[in-house]
């Protein structure tokens, strides 16, 4: 899961794409469609998280992830929820509860 802040001059979709390219190797011109699927609020951290999914032209077309990621992997969040970090697990659970 790529995540981060919106930089000056960006909207949330541009930030999501930038974070995806930086952190997980998303290829910008491989995005067929991007959709916002939910918003989660984390009052303890003062964070509003916007979740997006991408439909890709080619599921095998990825760049090498940037310096922030040691590796990337596909996960089925309904089946593999226990394999992701606890911080991400909380986010996925909340989004699943919203039935995205």
N, C-alpha and C positions, 0 to 999 in steps of 0.2 A: 504494500500500500504506500503510494507516494503521498506525502503530506507536507504542508508548509504554509507560509504566509503569502498574502497578496502584496506584491511589490508596488511601489508608486507608479501610477499610470496604467496598471493592469486592472482588468475586471476578473471576476472569480473563475471564469472559464479559461482565460489566458493563463492565470496562475496555476490552475489544475494541469493544463497541458505542459507548462514550463516545468512544474514539479515532476510530472511524469517522465519528461525527457531527461531531466537531471538525475532522478533517483532510481528509475527502473528501466531506462533505455527505450522509452516510448518514442517511436518515430512519428514526428508531427504529420508528415504527408501520408502516413499510413492510416490515419484516423478517418474512418468513413462517417462516423456520427459520434457525438458526445452528448450525454444527457445527464442532467442533475437528477439524482434519485432520492435525495433526502438531506435534511439538516439535523444535526444533533447539537445540543447545547450542553456544555460542561461548565457549570457554574463554579466548581471548585477551582478551575483553571482560568475562568473568564474567557472561554473559547467557544466560538461558534464554528462547527465543522460542517462544511458542505461536501456531500459525497457525490461523485460522478462515476459513470461507467462509459467506456468507449466501445464502439463496434469498429473493428479493424477491417481493412481490405484484405490483409494477409496476416493470419495469427502467428506466423513464424518470422515476421519482419520486425526485429528489435535491434537496437544499438546496444553496445556494452553499457551497463549501468554506470553512472557517475561515481565519484569518490565517496558519496554518502552511503552507498549500498555495497555490501560484500558479495551478495548474490541475490538473485530473484527466482521466484518459482510461482507457478500457477497453483491456486488453491480453490477448492470448491468450499465456499464458506459454510454450507450446511453440513458437509461431511467432514471437512478437515479443520474445523474451528479450533480444536485443541492444539494444532500445529503452529499457530501464529502467536506472536508475542501478546502478553496479557493486555497491554495498552490497546492493541489493534482488536483483540477479542471483544473488549467492551464496546468499541465502535461498531464492529460487525453485528454483535448481538442487538444493539439498539436499532440498527438499520433493518435487521431481520424481523424484529418485533413490529416495525412499521410496514412489513410485508412489501418491500420494494421489489 
